[in-house]
Amino acid sequence: MVNWSVRYGVSLRKRFEAVTKDKKTLYKCEVCGKDTVKRISTGIWKCKHCGATFAGGAYNLRTEAGKSAERLLSQTKKESA
């Protein structure tokens, strides 16, 4: 899918296509486990099946910083237990 508003460079068009693909993808819900989480607006994601609402990244449900924070929390929980 090509959006003609993105001009002047293949790399810009490829980046725009990747962001659009991430934005439109349905993600897995953490509550019900179904692939029905959809982006409502910037950083707000909602499951169409169970109605759960999540805060996440602008174009992805999970950002790299969020993933690393989850790993750090899980490591500290393992160490304290």
PyMOL commands that set and color helices and strands:
alter all, ss='L'
color gray80, all
select helices_A, chain A and resi 10-24+64-80
alter helices_A, ss='H'
color red, helices_A
select strands_A, chain A and resi 37-41+44-47+53-55
alter strands_A, ss='S'
color yellow, strands_A
deselect
rebuild
show_as cartoon
